[in-house]
């Protein structure tokens, strides 16, 4: 398994809390700050080459996410936020205790209020403000209902589930069941 890639760019260098976790194959470049117990998982990219990216404590950025900022549009992720698999966050503000559902997109200048849920596949268009404790869905995303106390408990439980798995994640080591054949090797069926 490849190592993660953490690098300085012209705009700045990453600041990673000692309790944070960057998975193998994740990429963190430029002015990215990771708070205590925050995590960036496999195949995710956080690239802060135009403005800062700040990921608050106890937040998780799951596999395959793309995080970026633009001039005048830093990306800020608050405390206890879950950024689901394959999410794109671009120059937005995500307040505390938010769940950004899998495959959704949040664009420049958007703000997601505390205690909110962005449904899977939603697209939050530029400069949209989602009020606190809202559930948004659709393309473009619109408020479909108010977030309940049960929703807030789910949001917090999801974030906590990633925080508690960090000790085990730090112990992951590559396992190769068998060596790969040399390039150009042919098998019995004639296929490489």
Number of C-alpha atoms within 10 A of each C-alpha: 10 9 11 17 14 19 15 16 15 11 14 17 19 22 16 20 14 11 15 21 22 24 23 21 19 22 21 27 21 23 23 29 22 27 23 19 22 29 26 27 22 19 18 26 23 27 23 29 21 20 21 26 30 21 27 23 22 27 32 30 29 24 21 21 25 20 22 24 23 17 11 12 20 20 28 21 27 20 22 28 30 31 27 22 22 21 25 22 26 23 28 27 24 27 20 23 29 32 30 29 20 22 18 25 24 27 22 23 20 22 23 28 19 21 26 29 27 28 20 20 18 22 21 28 17 15 14 18 14 22 16 19 21 23 24 26 21 16 13 12 21 18 16 12 11 16 17 14 11 9 19 19 12 14 21 22 15 19 23 18 13 20 21 12 10 18 11 8 15 12 8 11 9 9 7 8 6 6 6 8 10 8 7 8 10 11 9 6 6 7 8 11
